[in-house]
Amino acid sequence: MEKTESSPAFAPLESVSYAGVVGSEPQTLSALRRAVLDQGFFYLVLDDPVAKELAHDVQTLFAASCNLFNLPLDEKMQFDTKILAKERNYGEAPPLGLARDQMLKDGHELFLVPRDILFESQPDLPAFACPPPLYQEKDTLKSFTVRSQQICAVILAALSKWLPTEGTHASLEAVHHLDEASTTAIGLLRYPARAAGAPEAGHIAHTDVGSLTLLFTAHAGLQVEDPHAFPGASWLHVAPQPGVAVVNIGDALRFLSGRAFRSCLHRVLPNTGPDDRYSIAYFLRPGVETMFSDANGRVCTSLEWHNRKFETFQSTEAGKMQRILQGTGEKVMKLTGST
């Protein structure tokens, strides 16, 4: 069909077979390499037994997520997401929390499940607690985490082969172990239906703070910045596809690669449809003591970068917020959460 002026432009993301990555198929690895160097986003086809089991976990968690977010607000607010001490602050994201872009509401609800708390793998962390619809699926949350971690490790092992020889870690998977203290988390998200023109963004433009994000959704709304256009000038829709995860590179992996891999600016449009939209994400992040140089060449730990970025959501200094949200040290254009 001929593209009209009003037709949405879709991102030409690479489609990467997970089975092909496991089997080191040359064509698959070439597609993966193009994706991380150019777009920073790709479709991961869940065509391996482990990946298919993960897809089954996702469907179970979608049902639990729907029940979770349909609870009364006062019940949800009993579970404060700022649950760790400041030195291991995992950030705060209250339902329909206020974004600092033009004082628009970041129009989504997020329930974050920190991996270390779920597995009780680190000392001095609070016990795992969440509303009953999600607590009943604690075993599914764990299996989802283990399988997501395994898939990420396979991808990282492939990416390690393309790292620059100097100034980077020799093995990316070595700084992402399941048993190492990390801010890695599962994110359950709902984008409530809003009237057209409502003053909420879906999710303001940003880059992800961590290494890899595995996103599962059946709904449209995600957009990525066109890497070949002037920054902020062109946004491309990411079409949801059955049987795939949308994977993107985050700031930490860009820094760990000596900025060879692309961490792409992306956003989620406001939900003006008749039904709520749901997404599930696995946010893989390095061990908290992992060291790298940020965009300014400043050496910091993964935890320091994580906390610095999330603190910007409380900042009133617009320029600082924009630079950190995008993982850059340069002056950037004004962010917007709408078209």
Salt bridges, closest charged atoms under 4 A:
GLU14 OE2 - ARG34 NE 2.84
ASP38 OD1 - HIS228 NE2 3.32
GLU53 OE1 - ARG147 NE 3.30
ASP57 OD2 - ARG147 NH1 2.73
ASP101 OD1 - LYS334 NZ 3.45
ASP106 OD1 - HIS108 ND1 3.83
ASP106 OD2 - HIS203 NE2 3.79
GLU109 OE1 - LYS76 NZ 2.76
GLU109 OE2 - ARG190 NH2 2.51
ASP116 OD1 - ARG115 NE 3.61
GLU200 OE1 - ARG194 NE 3.84
ASP208 OD1 - HIS206 NE2 3.31
ASP208 OD1 - HIS266 NE2 3.12
GLU225 OE1 - ARG262 NH2 3.79
ASP251 OD2 - LYS309 NZ 2.47
ASP276 OD2 - ARG190 NH1 3.03
ASP294 OD2 - ARG298 NE 3.50
ASP294 OD2 - ARG308 NH1 2.91
